[in-house]
Amino acid sequence: MSAPVSPSVSRVGVWLIGARGSVATTVVAGCAAVTAGLHPPTGLVTETPMFADSGLPALSSLVFGGHDTVDCPLPKRAEALAAGGVLPPGLPTAVRAELSAADREIRTGGPLPGDTRGEEELITAFACDLRDFIRRYDLARAVVVNVASTEPPPTGAALPPSALYAAAALRAGCPYVNFTPSTGLDHPALTPLVASAGLPYAGRDGKTGQTLLRSVLGPMFSQRALTVRAWSGTNLLGGGDGASLADPAAAAAKNAGKERVLADTLGAAPEGEVHIDDVPALGDWKTAWDHIAFDGFLGTRMILQTIWQGCDSALAAPLVLDLARLTARAHETGLSGPLGELGFYFKDPAGEGPGALAEQYAALRRFAERLRRAGAEPRGDRLARPGGRDAADRIEEQR
Protein backbone atom coordinates (compact mmCIF):
# COMPACT_ATOMS: atom_id res chain seq x y z
CA MET A 1 0.00 0.00 0.00
CA SER A 2 1.30 3.45 -0.83
CA ALA A 3 -1.06 5.33 1.50
CA PRO A 4 0.93 7.07 4.24
CA VAL A 5 0.80 5.71 7.75
CA SER A 6 1.79 7.35 11.01
CA PRO A 7 5.48 6.89 11.87
CA SER A 8 4.35 5.42 15.19
CA VAL A 9 2.41 2.62 13.43
CA SER A 10 4.41 -0.50 12.58
CA ARG A 11 3.97 -1.68 9.01
CA VAL A 12 3.23 -5.32 8.27
CA GLY A 13 4.05 -7.11 5.05
CA VAL A 14 1.65 -9.44 3.24
CA TRP A 15 3.65 -11.59 0.83
CA LEU A 16 1.34 -13.34 -1.62
CA ILE A 17 2.29 -16.52 -3.47
CA GLY A 18 0.43 -16.21 -6.76
CA ALA A 19 0.63 -12.45 -6.43
CA ARG A 20 -0.71 -11.63 -9.90
CA GLY A 21 -3.71 -13.96 -9.75
CA SER A 22 -7.36 -12.98 -9.36
CA VAL A 23 -7.48 -13.49 -5.59
CA ALA A 24 -4.27 -11.55 -4.93
CA THR A 25 -5.32 -8.69 -7.21
CA THR A 26 -8.69 -8.47 -5.44
CA VAL A 27 -6.91 -8.49 -2.07
CA VAL A 28 -4.70 -5.52 -2.97
CA ALA A 29 -7.44 -3.55 -4.72
CA GLY A 30 -9.94 -4.30 -1.97
CA CYS A 31 -7.61 -3.29 0.83
CA ALA A 32 -6.90 0.00 -0.93
CA ALA A 33 -10.60 0.65 -1.54
CA VAL A 34 -11.59 -0.01 2.07
CA THR A 35 -8.66 2.01 3.44
CA ALA A 36 -9.62 4.99 1.26
CA GLY A 37 -13.26 4.77 2.32
CA LEU A 38 -14.41 3.94 -1.22
CA HIS A 39 -16.21 0.79 -0.09
CA PRO A 40 -17.33 -0.64 3.27
CA PRO A 41 -15.42 -3.62 4.75
CA THR A 42 -18.09 -6.15 3.79
CA GLY A 43 -16.87 -9.71 4.41
CA LEU A 44 -14.03 -8.68 6.73
CA VAL A 45 -14.70 -10.44 10.02
CA THR A 46 -11.71 -8.63 11.54
CA GLU A 47 -13.54 -5.32 11.02
CA THR A 48 -16.51 -6.41 13.16
CA PRO A 49 -16.87 -5.43 16.84
CA MET A 50 -15.63 -8.88 17.88
CA PHE A 51 -12.06 -7.79 17.07
CA ALA A 52 -12.20 -4.28 18.47
CA ASP A 53 -9.12 -3.59 20.61
CA SER A 54 -7.52 -6.92 19.66
CA GLY A 55 -4.36 -5.20 18.46
CA LEU A 56 -4.68 -6.26 14.82
CA PRO A 57 -2.56 -4.34 12.31
CA ALA A 58 -4.58 -1.65 10.56
CA LEU A 59 -5.47 -2.23 6.92
CA SER A 60 -3.61 1.01 6.14
CA SER A 61 -0.42 -0.47 7.61
CA LEU A 62 -0.29 -3.43 5.21
CA VAL A 63 2.41 -3.52 2.53
CA PHE A 64 1.97 -6.01 -0.32
CA GLY A 65 4.46 -8.00 -2.35
CA GLY A 66 4.86 -11.57 -3.51
CA HIS A 67 6.02 -14.19 -5.94
CA ASP A 68 4.51 -15.23 -9.26
CA THR A 69 5.60 -16.86 -12.49
CA VAL A 70 3.45 -14.68 -14.75
CA ASP A 71 4.20 -11.10 -15.77
CA CYS A 72 0.78 -9.46 -16.22
CA PRO A 73 0.94 -6.21 -14.19
CA LEU A 74 -1.58 -5.86 -11.36
CA PRO A 75 -3.26 -2.72 -12.83
CA LYS A 76 -3.91 -4.59 -16.08
CA ARG A 77 -5.14 -7.65 -14.19
CA ALA A 78 -7.46 -5.44 -12.16
CA GLU A 79 -8.89 -3.92 -15.34
CA ALA A 80 -9.67 -7.41 -16.63
CA LEU A 81 -11.39 -8.29 -13.35
CA ALA A 82 -13.47 -5.11 -13.52
CA ALA A 83 -14.47 -5.96 -17.09
CA GLY A 84 -15.64 -9.36 -15.81
CA GLY A 85 -17.68 -7.84 -12.99
CA VAL A 86 -15.37 -9.03 -10.22
CA LEU A 87 -14.20 -5.52 -9.25
CA PRO A 88 -16.50 -2.47 -9.31
CA PRO A 89 -16.28 -0.25 -12.41
CA GLY A 90 -13.71 2.48 -11.97
CA LEU A 91 -11.99 0.85 -9.00
CA PRO A 92 -8.80 -0.13 -10.89
CA THR A 93 -8.32 3.52 -11.84
CA ALA A 94 -9.08 4.78 -8.33
CA VAL A 95 -6.50 2.47 -6.70
CA ARG A 96 -3.98 2.31 -9.55
CA ALA A 97 -1.20 3.77 -7.40
CA GLU A 98 -1.63 1.04 -4.77
CA LEU A 99 -1.80 -1.68 -7.43
CA SER A 100 1.36 -0.36 -9.09
CA ALA A 101 3.19 -0.14 -5.75
CA ALA A 102 2.35 -3.77 -4.97
CA ASP A 103 3.27 -4.85 -8.50
CA ARG A 104 6.76 -3.38 -8.08
CA GLU A 105 7.24 -5.71 -5.12
CA ILE A 106 6.40 -8.91 -7.02
CA ARG A 107 9.40 -11.11 -7.68
CA THR A 108 9.77 -13.96 -10.16
CA GLY A 109 8.88 -17.28 -8.59
CA GLY A 110 9.59 -20.77 -9.77
CA PRO A 111 10.53 -23.27 -10.79
CA LEU A 112 10.03 -21.90 -14.29
CA PRO A 113 9.99 -24.13 -17.38
CA GLY A 114 13.56 -25.20 -17.97
CA ASP A 115 14.66 -23.89 -14.57
CA THR A 116 17.97 -25.53 -13.65
CA ARG A 117 18.01 -24.35 -10.04
CA GLY A 118 17.76 -27.03 -7.39
CA GLU A 119 15.48 -26.97 -4.37
CA GLU A 120 18.06 -25.35 -2.11
CA GLU A 121 18.78 -22.58 -4.61
CA LEU A 122 15.09 -21.85 -5.08
CA ILE A 123 14.38 -21.74 -1.34
CA THR A 124 17.37 -19.49 -0.76
CA ALA A 125 16.31 -17.12 -3.56
CA PHE A 126 12.74 -16.91 -2.29
CA ALA A 127 13.86 -16.32 1.30
CA CYS A 128 16.24 -13.56 0.14
CA ASP A 129 13.35 -11.84 -1.63
CA LEU A 130 11.37 -11.93 1.61
CA ARG A 131 14.23 -10.62 3.76
CA ASP A 132 14.87 -7.83 1.27
CA PHE A 133 11.20 -6.86 1.34
CA ILE A 134 11.18 -6.74 5.15
CA ARG A 135 14.40 -4.73 5.30
CA ARG A 136 13.55 -2.14 2.65
CA TYR A 137 10.19 -1.29 4.20
CA ASP A 138 11.42 -1.64 7.79
CA LEU A 139 8.51 -4.01 8.45
CA ALA A 140 7.68 -5.25 11.92
CA ARG A 141 6.98 -8.64 10.32
CA ALA A 142 5.68 -10.19 7.08
CA VAL A 143 3.09 -12.93 6.67
CA VAL A 144 3.36 -15.27 3.67
CA VAL A 145 -0.01 -16.30 2.21
CA ASN A 146 -0.31 -18.91 -0.53
CA VAL A 147 -3.14 -17.98 -2.93
CA ALA A 148 -1.69 -19.69 -6.01
CA SER A 149 -3.58 -22.18 -8.17
CA THR A 150 -4.05 -25.67 -6.75
CA GLU A 151 -1.23 -28.09 -7.53
CA PRO A 152 -1.52 -31.90 -7.71
CA PRO A 153 -0.43 -33.89 -4.64
CA PRO A 154 3.33 -34.52 -4.64
CA THR A 155 4.78 -37.79 -5.85
CA GLY A 156 8.16 -38.91 -4.59
CA ALA A 157 10.52 -36.98 -2.34
CA ALA A 158 10.80 -33.81 -4.45
CA LEU A 159 9.31 -30.68 -2.89
CA PRO A 160 6.43 -29.20 -4.93
CA PRO A 161 6.45 -25.42 -5.54
CA SER A 162 4.09 -24.72 -2.64
CA ALA A 163 6.48 -26.46 -0.24
CA LEU A 164 9.45 -24.53 -1.63
CA TYR A 165 7.70 -21.24 -0.89
CA ALA A 166 6.64 -22.49 2.55
CA ALA A 167 10.22 -23.50 3.36
CA ALA A 168 11.39 -20.03 2.28
CA ALA A 169 8.87 -18.45 4.64
CA LEU A 170 10.28 -20.48 7.53
CA ARG A 171 13.82 -19.58 6.59
CA ALA A 172 12.97 -15.89 6.48
CA GLY A 173 11.23 -16.13 9.88
CA CYS A 174 7.78 -15.36 8.46
CA PRO A 175 4.43 -16.74 9.66
CA TYR A 176 2.69 -18.75 6.94
CA VAL A 177 -0.90 -19.20 5.76
CA ASN A 178 -1.88 -21.80 3.15
CA PHE A 179 -5.16 -20.66 1.58
CA THR A 180 -4.97 -23.48 -1.00
CA PRO A 181 -5.26 -27.29 -0.84
CA SER A 182 -1.66 -27.55 -2.09
CA THR A 183 0.99 -29.19 0.10
CA GLY A 184 2.72 -26.15 1.59
CA LEU A 185 4.08 -26.86 5.07
CA ASP A 186 2.46 -30.31 5.15
CA HIS A 187 5.27 -32.02 3.25
CA PRO A 188 7.00 -34.57 5.52
CA ALA A 189 10.42 -33.11 4.67
CA LEU A 190 9.42 -29.83 6.31
CA THR A 191 8.14 -31.34 9.58
CA PRO A 192 11.36 -30.81 11.58
CA LEU A 193 11.71 -27.28 10.22
CA VAL A 194 8.15 -26.40 11.18
CA ALA A 195 8.68 -27.75 14.68
CA SER A 196 11.88 -25.77 15.24
CA ALA A 197 10.87 -22.48 13.62
CA GLY A 198 8.73 -21.19 16.49
CA LEU A 199 6.34 -19.50 14.05
CA PRO A 200 2.55 -19.45 13.88
CA TYR A 201 0.91 -20.92 10.80
CA ALA A 202 -2.58 -21.59 9.50
CA GLY A 203 -4.33 -23.47 6.70
CA ARG A 204 -5.34 -25.39 4.64
CA ASP A 205 -7.70 -24.48 1.75
CA GLY A 206 -9.90 -21.44 2.29
CA LYS A 207 -13.58 -22.14 2.93
CA THR A 208 -15.40 -19.73 0.63
CA GLY A 209 -18.53 -21.33 -0.85
CA GLN A 210 -19.79 -24.88 -1.12
CA THR A 211 -17.84 -26.15 1.88
CA LEU A 212 -18.89 -23.13 3.94
CA LEU A 213 -22.50 -24.14 3.34
CA ARG A 214 -21.74 -27.78 4.11
CA SER A 215 -20.21 -26.83 7.47
CA VAL A 216 -23.55 -25.22 8.36
CA LEU A 217 -25.93 -27.84 6.96
CA GLY A 218 -24.01 -30.92 8.17
CA PRO A 219 -24.49 -30.08 11.86
CA MET A 220 -28.16 -29.26 11.20
CA PHE A 221 -28.88 -32.81 10.05
CA SER A 222 -26.87 -34.30 12.90
CA GLN A 223 -28.48 -32.11 15.58
CA ARG A 224 -32.01 -32.88 14.31
CA ALA A 225 -31.25 -36.64 14.24
CA LEU A 226 -31.92 -36.84 10.51
CA THR A 227 -30.08 -39.56 8.60
CA VAL A 228 -28.15 -38.39 5.55
CA ARG A 229 -28.08 -41.20 2.99
CA ALA A 230 -26.13 -39.46 0.24
CA TRP A 231 -24.57 -36.07 -0.42
CA SER A 232 -23.39 -35.28 -3.93
CA GLY A 233 -22.13 -32.06 -5.44
CA THR A 234 -21.00 -30.39 -8.62
CA ASN A 235 -18.84 -27.31 -9.14
CA LEU A 236 -18.77 -25.33 -12.36
CA LEU A 237 -15.99 -22.76 -12.54
CA GLY A 238 -13.62 -21.07 -14.94
CA GLY A 239 -10.55 -18.88 -14.60
CA GLY A 240 -7.22 -20.14 -13.33
CA ASP A 241 -8.83 -22.42 -10.75
CA GLY A 242 -11.03 -24.06 -13.35
CA ALA A 243 -8.02 -24.75 -15.55
CA SER A 244 -5.85 -26.12 -12.73
CA LEU A 245 -8.66 -28.24 -11.27
CA ALA A 246 -9.27 -29.85 -14.65
CA ASP A 247 -6.30 -31.99 -13.58
CA PRO A 248 -7.90 -34.98 -11.78
CA ALA A 249 -5.09 -35.07 -9.20
CA ALA A 250 -5.53 -31.39 -8.33
CA ALA A 251 -9.31 -31.84 -8.16
CA ALA A 252 -8.87 -34.79 -5.78
CA ALA A 253 -6.80 -32.61 -3.45
CA LYS A 254 -9.53 -29.98 -3.51
CA ASN A 255 -12.37 -32.44 -2.92
CA ALA A 256 -10.68 -34.10 0.05
CA GLY A 257 -11.39 -31.05 2.22
CA LYS A 258 -15.01 -30.86 1.08
CA GLU A 259 -15.58 -34.50 2.00
CA ARG A 260 -13.74 -34.17 5.32
CA VAL A 261 -16.18 -31.50 6.50
CA LEU A 262 -19.08 -33.91 6.02
CA ALA A 263 -17.29 -36.72 7.83
CA ASP A 264 -16.49 -34.40 10.74
CA THR A 265 -19.98 -32.94 11.09
CA LEU A 266 -22.06 -36.05 10.30
CA GLY A 267 -19.88 -38.59 12.09
CA ALA A 268 -19.21 -40.52 8.87
CA ALA A 269 -18.86 -39.69 5.20
CA PRO A 270 -22.12 -40.34 3.31
CA GLU A 271 -22.33 -41.77 -0.18
CA GLY A 272 -21.73 -39.36 -3.02
CA GLU A 273 -18.92 -37.42 -4.67
CA VAL A 274 -18.08 -33.87 -5.71
CA HIS A 275 -17.39 -33.23 -9.38
CA ILE A 276 -15.50 -30.18 -10.62
CA ASP A 277 -15.99 -29.04 -14.22
CA ASP A 278 -13.90 -26.39 -15.94
CA VAL A 279 -16.17 -23.95 -17.79
CA PRO A 280 -13.84 -21.23 -19.14
CA ALA A 281 -16.75 -18.98 -20.12
CA LEU A 282 -17.60 -18.50 -16.42
CA GLY A 283 -14.31 -16.70 -15.75
CA ASP A 284 -13.96 -15.93 -12.03
CA TRP A 285 -17.56 -16.91 -11.27
CA LYS A 286 -18.63 -20.33 -10.05
CA THR A 287 -21.78 -22.33 -9.40
CA ALA A 288 -21.86 -25.05 -6.73
CA TRP A 289 -24.81 -27.44 -6.54
CA ASP A 290 -25.48 -29.95 -3.75
CA HIS A 291 -28.02 -32.79 -3.72
CA ILE A 292 -28.70 -34.21 -0.24
CA ALA A 293 -30.80 -37.34 0.25
CA PHE A 294 -31.93 -37.87 3.85
CA ASP A 295 -34.39 -39.87 5.92
CA GLY A 296 -36.90 -38.32 8.29
CA PHE A 297 -39.35 -39.75 10.85
CA LEU A 298 -40.58 -43.28 10.03
CA GLY A 299 -38.04 -43.50 7.24
CA THR A 300 -39.70 -40.85 5.08
CA ARG A 301 -37.28 -40.10 2.27
CA MET A 302 -36.61 -36.45 1.49
CA ILE A 303 -34.30 -34.29 -0.60
CA LEU A 304 -32.58 -30.94 -0.04
CA GLN A 305 -30.91 -29.18 -2.96
CA THR A 306 -28.81 -26.03 -2.74
CA ILE A 307 -27.28 -23.74 -5.35
CA TRP A 308 -24.43 -21.37 -4.52
CA GLN A 309 -23.44 -18.85 -7.18
CA GLY A 310 -20.67 -16.42 -6.46
CA CYS A 311 -17.35 -14.85 -7.35
CA ASP A 312 -14.53 -16.83 -5.78
CA SER A 313 -12.08 -13.91 -5.73
CA ALA A 314 -14.54 -11.61 -3.95
CA LEU A 315 -15.36 -14.36 -1.46
CA ALA A 316 -11.70 -15.18 -0.80
CA ALA A 317 -10.12 -11.71 -0.64
CA PRO A 318 -11.57 -10.57 2.71
CA LEU A 319 -10.65 -13.91 4.26
CA VAL A 320 -7.05 -13.49 3.08
CA LEU A 321 -6.90 -10.04 4.68
CA ASP A 322 -8.43 -11.42 7.89
CA LEU A 323 -5.90 -14.25 8.03
CA ALA A 324 -2.92 -12.01 7.32
CA ARG A 325 -3.93 -9.65 10.15
CA LEU A 326 -4.75 -12.42 12.62
CA THR A 327 -1.55 -14.36 11.93
CA ALA A 328 0.56 -11.22 12.15
CA ARG A 329 -0.98 -10.40 15.53
CA ALA A 330 -0.45 -13.98 16.72
CA HIS A 331 3.22 -13.66 15.77
CA GLU A 332 3.50 -10.33 17.56
CA THR A 333 2.15 -11.84 20.79
CA GLY A 334 4.60 -14.75 20.66
CA LEU A 335 2.22 -17.53 19.58
CA SER A 336 3.69 -20.38 17.56
CA GLY A 337 2.58 -23.61 15.91
CA PRO A 338 -0.76 -24.32 14.24
CA LEU A 339 -3.45 -21.73 14.85
CA GLY A 340 -6.35 -24.14 15.24
CA GLU A 341 -8.61 -21.27 16.30
CA LEU A 342 -8.58 -20.08 12.68
CA GLY A 343 -10.35 -23.25 11.49
CA PHE A 344 -13.36 -21.00 10.80
CA TYR A 345 -11.61 -20.03 7.55
CA PHE A 346 -10.51 -23.45 6.26
CA LYS A 347 -11.76 -26.72 4.83
CA ASP A 348 -8.86 -28.66 6.33
CA PRO A 349 -7.69 -26.63 9.36
CA ALA A 350 -4.23 -26.98 10.85
CA GLY A 351 -4.24 -28.19 14.44
CA GLU A 352 -7.16 -29.46 16.46
CA GLY A 353 -10.65 -28.02 16.26
CA PRO A 354 -14.31 -28.64 15.40
CA GLY A 355 -15.69 -28.94 11.87
CA ALA A 356 -19.02 -27.18 12.40
CA LEU A 357 -19.04 -23.49 11.49
CA ALA A 358 -20.87 -22.36 14.66
CA GLU A 359 -18.29 -24.06 16.88
CA GLN A 360 -15.46 -22.69 14.77
CA TYR A 361 -16.90 -19.19 15.11
CA ALA A 362 -17.01 -19.63 18.90
CA ALA A 363 -13.33 -20.66 18.82
CA LEU A 364 -12.53 -17.59 16.72
CA ARG A 365 -14.35 -15.39 19.25
CA ARG A 366 -12.22 -16.86 22.04
CA PHE A 367 -9.13 -16.21 19.94
CA ALA A 368 -10.14 -12.57 19.56
CA GLU A 369 -10.40 -12.30 23.34
CA ARG A 370 -7.02 -13.99 23.73
CA LEU A 371 -5.43 -11.43 21.44
CA ARG A 372 -7.18 -8.64 23.31
CA ARG A 373 -5.70 -9.83 26.61
CA ALA A 374 -2.22 -10.24 25.16
CA GLY A 375 0.38 -7.84 26.48
CA ALA A 376 1.10 -4.72 24.49
CA GLU A 377 4.83 -5.53 24.35
CA PRO A 378 5.63 -7.31 21.05
CA ARG A 379 7.56 -10.55 21.46
CA GLY A 380 7.83 -11.78 17.89
CA ASP A 381 9.75 -9.08 16.04
CA ARG A 382 13.10 -10.84 16.44
CA LEU A 383 11.75 -13.81 14.47
CA ALA A 384 10.65 -11.63 11.57
CA ARG A 385 13.76 -9.55 11.11
CA PRO A 386 16.97 -10.59 9.37
CA GLY A 387 20.02 -10.73 11.61
CA GLY A 388 20.69 -12.27 15.01
CA ARG A 389 20.12 -15.88 16.00
CA ASP A 390 16.50 -16.31 14.98
CA ALA A 391 14.28 -19.00 13.50
CA ALA A 392 15.95 -18.54 10.12
CA ASP A 393 19.38 -19.37 11.60
CA ARG A 394 18.08 -22.50 13.34
CA ILE A 395 16.48 -23.73 10.12
CA GLU A 396 19.67 -23.00 8.18
CA GLU A 397 21.66 -25.15 10.60
CA GLN A 398 19.29 -28.10 10.18
CA ARG A 399 19.51 -28.21 6.39
N, C-alpha and C positions, 0 to 999 in steps of 0.2 A: 504493500500500500504506500502511496506517495503522500497521503494526507499527513500533515504535521501532527506530532504528538508532543505533549508536555515533556520537557527534559527530565522531569521527575518520574515519568512513567516508563517502566522497562518494556522494551519491545520484544516480541516473541515471534520466532520464525515458524512458518508452516511450509514444509518442504514436501511437495506433491510428486509422487511417482505416477507418471502418466499426466504430466503437467499441462499438456496441450490438448487433452481430451475434453469431451463435453462436460463431464462432472467437474473437472478442475477449472475449466473456463467459467462455469456457472458459479463455482465457489468464489473465485476472485471478483467477478462482476457483481455477484450478490452481496458480498461483504462491502464492497465499495458503495453500492447503492444504499444499503442499510445505514452505513456510517454517515453518508451524506444526507440522510433523511429523505431520500427519493422514494423509498418503499419501506413499509413496516417490516418488522422481523418475523413475519409469518413462518412457522415451522421451526423456529429456533427455540428449543426447550430451555436453553441456557439464558434466554432473555425473558423468561417467565419469573414471577415472584419467588418461585421455589429456590432460585439461585441468587437471589439478592444477598449481597454482603458475603458471598462465598469466596471472594478473592480471585475470580476468574479474570484472565487478561481481557482488556477491552477489545472490541472488534477493531477499533481505530489503531490499536497497538500491533496488529498482526502484519507481518512482512512475508510476502509469498515468493517462493522459488520452486525449483524442482528439476526432475530429470524426465526426458522423453526422447524417443528415437525418431520423432517426426519433426518437421521444421515449419509447420503452418503457424504464423504468429498469432498470439492470443486475440488481438483486435480483429483480425480477419476471421478467426474461429467464432468469436462472439457475434460478428455480423451474420455468419451462416446460421447460428443458433437463433438469432432474432428473426431471420427470414423463415425459419421453420416453426416459429411460435414458441420456442423454448424460453427466450428472453423477451422482455417487453420491447416494443418498437422504440427506437431512440436511445435505449440504455447503452448499447456499445459506444455510441458517440459521447454520451454523458460521462462515462467512466473510462474513456480511452486512455487517459494518463495513467490510471491505476493498472489497466491491462498491459500497457506498454512497459511500465515499471516491473511488473511481475515477469513479463516475457523476457526482459533483459537478464533475469536471474535464472532462466532455464538452461540447464547444461545437457549436453548430449549423453544419453544413457547407453545401454547396451545389454548384451552383446549385439552388435550390428551384423548384418549379413557379411560374411567373410572376415569377421573380427578375429584377429589372431591372439588377442590378449587372453591370458588364463584367468581363472577365478580370482586368484590373489591380486593380480593387476587390476581387475575390474573393481573389486571391493576397495582397494586402496584409492583408486581414482574417484570413486563415488564418495568415499569418506572425506577425501581432500576437498571435494566440491562443497560438502556440508560444512566442514571446518572453516573454509574460506568465506562462506555465506555468513556464518555466525560472527566471524571476526570483523568483516567489513561493515556490518550493521551494528556491531557491538550488542548483539542479542543476549538477553538473559538466558535463553534456551531456544531450541528449535525442535519441533515435533515432526517426524516423518510420517506421512499418511499415504498408503498405497491405494490409488484410485485407478490403476491401469486396468486394461482389459483382462478378463479371466484367462489364465493359462491352464493347459492340461496338467493333471497330476504328474509329478516327476517319476521318471523311470531310471533306475540305477543310482549311482552315488553322486552324479554330477548335480551341482546346485542349479536350480532354475533361476531365471532372472529375478523373480520376486524375492528369493532367498538371498541373492547377491545384494540387492538393495537393503534388505533387512539387516544383513551382516554389516553393511556399511553404516547403517544407523547406529548399531551397537558400538562399532569402532569409534564413531564420532561422538559417542556419549549422548545420543538423542533418543528420547522416548519414541515408541513406534506404534502405529495403528494400522491394522490391515483391514481395509474396507472391502476387500475382495475375497472370493473363495480360494484364491491362489495360495501357494504354500507359505510364503513369507517366513516368519520365525519358526514355523512348525516343522521344519526339516530336521531330522535327527542329528545331522552334523552340527546344527547350531545350538543344541540343547545345553552343552556345557557353557557356551558363551552367554546364552540368555541367563543362566543361573548365576554367573559371576558378574554380570554387568551392573546389577543394582539399579535397573531402570524400570519404570512402569511401562506396560504395553497393553494393548487392547485389540480385539478382533474376535471372530473373523466373519466377513461377508455381511455388509450392511443390510439391514432389514427395512426395505422401503415400500413394498407393495403386497404381493401375494402372501408372503410369509408373515408379514405384519398382521394381515387379516387372519391367517391361520392361528397365530398365537393368541388371538382373541376368541375365535370360534371354538378351537379345540377344548379349552377349559369349560366353555359353556356346555358342550355335550357331556363332558365328564361330570360337571357339577350337577347337571339335571338328570344324571343316571340314564342317559340315552346311549344306545349302543351304535357306534359308527361301524357300518359293514364295509364301506369302501369310500375312498377319497381320491379322486383323480383330478388332474389339472392340466391346463394348456397355457403356454405363454407365447404370444406373438409379439415380436420386437424386431427393430431394425438397428441402424447405426453400428458403431463399433462393437457393442455387446452382442448384437444379433449375429454379426459376422464371426466373432470369436466363439460364440456358443453354438455355431453350426458344427463345430468340432465335437463329436460325441464324447470324447474324453473330458473336454472343458465343461460340457453340459452336465456330465455326471458329477463333476466336482460341485457345480452350482446346485444341482438337485439334492445332493446329500444333506445340505443344511435345511432345505424345505421339508424333507422327510423326517429329519431329526426332531423338528419342532412338533410334529404330530405324535411321534413316539413319546416325547417327553410329556406332552400335555394330555394324551389319551391313555398312556400307560403301555401302549403297544402300537406298532405301525399297522394301520389298516391296509387292506388291499388297495391297489391303484398306483399309478405312476404320474409323474409330471413330464409333459413333453414341451420342448422349446423349439419354436420354428422361427427361422430368420426370414423376415419380411422387409427387405430393404426400403420399400416405399413408405414404411411407417417412420423412418428416421429415428429420432430420439423418443418417440412415443411407444407405449406398449399396452397390450391388452392381456389380462390374466383372467382365466375362467376356471372356476372350481365346481365340481359336481360331487356332492356328498350324499351318500346313501346311508340312512340310519333307521333303526328300529325304535318305535315308541311303545307305549303301554299295550300289553297283550300281543306284542309282536307286530303291531301295525307298521307297515313299511312306508317310509316317507323320504322325500328328497329336498335338499337345499342346494340351490345354485347361486353362485355369486359371480359378478363381473367387475373387475377393477381396471379402469382405464386411466392412465396417467403418464406424466413425463418423468422418466427415471432421473434425469439430471436435476430437475427441480425438486424431486423428492429427496435425492441424495445430498445435495449441496448443503442444506442447513444442518444435516446430521454430521457431515464432515467438519463444519465449523464448530458444532457442539463438541465433538470428540477431540478436536485439536485444543480447544480451550480447557476442557476437563482434564485431558492428559497432561497438558502443560502445568496446570495448577497442582495436579497430583505429584508431578516431578518437583515442583517448587516446595511442596510440603514434606518431601522426603519419602514418599511412597515408592515402592518398587514391586516388581512381579506383575502377574496378571491382574487387571482391574476387572474382577468379576462383576462389580456393581454397574458396569457399563453394558451388561448383557441386554439391556433395553434396546440397544441399537443394532444387535447382531443376530444373525441366524444361528451361528455356531460360536457362542461366546467363549472367550478365554477364561479359565478359572472355573470355580464352582458357582452355581446359581440356578434359579428356576427357569422354566421355559415359557411360562404364562406371562403375557404382557403386563397384567395388573400387578403381579408379584415383582416383576422386573422394575416396574415404575416405582414400587414401594422401596426397592433396594436403591434405586437412583435417588429417591428423596432422602434416604438415610445417608447416602454418599454426599449429597449437597450439604447436609448438616455437619457431616464430618469435616468437609472442607471449610465450612464456616467456623468451626471450633479450632481449626488448625492455627498454630501460632503465626504471627505476622512475619517472623524472621525466616527468610528463605533458607532452605537447607540443601537445595539441589543444584545451585548454580555451578558448583565445582565440577559436577558430572557433565554439564553441557558445554563447558568452555575448553578450548584447546589449552594444553600446558598443564604441568603438575602431574602427580600420579593419580589418574582418574580411571573411570571404567575403560576408556579407550586403551590406556596403557596395560591394564590387566588382560584385556582381550588380546592385545598384540602379543603379550608374552605367551599366551596359550596356543597361538597358531604355530 
